[in-house]
Amino acid sequence: SVTSVEPADIREVSTHNPLQALQGRVPGLHITKDGTPGGGTQSVLIRGISTLGDNEPLYVIDGQPVERRRFDLSSPIEIESIQVLKDASAASIYGSRASNGVIIVTTKKGQPGELRLEFNSRITLENQYPTVEVMNTEQRGRAAWRASVNSGADPNDQVHYDYDWEMQNGRPVLHNIETVEWL
C-alpha cells in the first residue's frame, strides 16, 4: 500500500523534523521520540518489528537512498511530496533494503519565471515554571495539628506526630511537636 502526505499537511506542523510531521498522518507508522524537548526521533516502524536487528525503513530523497540522519536534517519547507510504501511493492522496487518499508521524499525544485519569495515564521516558548515551596516536617506537623484542632478531633490520634498541647482560656496552644519514628 502507498500513502501520500500532502505538502500543506507537512508545513502546517510546527516542527523542524519531517518525520514528526508524518506522525498521525500515515496509518501504521509508529514514531518514537527520545524524550528531549523538541527532541529527535528514536525509531520509525512502518511494518512492525520484522527483523532482529535494524527495523528502520529505507529513506529515498529525490531518487537516492540516504541515511535517516540526512532525512532528519531536511527542512519540511523544502519537501514537495512524501510517499510511504508499506507492502511487498517496496521490496520489488528497492530490493531487500526495503523490507521494512520505504519513505520516498521529493524536494521542491526551482521553476522558470518570476522570483517568488515565501516567508513563514513560528515562535515557540518554553518556560520552566518556578518550583512550589513545600513544607518541612515541622511545618506540616503544625498544619496537621491546626486542622485536627479546628475540626474538633484529637491531634494525637495521628500516626506521624506526637503533640504537646493544651487549651488555655478556650484557645489551643501548641508547645512541642515530635515526629513518630517509623519502625
TAUR-V999607 format. One record per pair of residues at least 24 apart in sequence whose C-alpha atoms are under 6 Angstrom apart, sorted by the first residue. I is the first residue (numbers start at 1). J is the second residue. If there is no record, write none. Layout:
# TAUR-V999607
[[I,J] [I,J]]
This chain:
# TAUR-V999607
[[1,85] [1,86] [1,87] [2,84] [2,85] [3,83] [3,84] [4,82] [4,83] [5,82] [7,80] [7,81] [17,72] [18,76] [46,101] [47,100] [57,100] [57,101] [57,102] [58,98] [58,102] [59,102] [59,103] [60,104] [61,105] [61,106] [62,106] [78,107] [78,108] [79,107] [79,108] [80,106] [80,107] [80,108] [81,105] [81,106]]
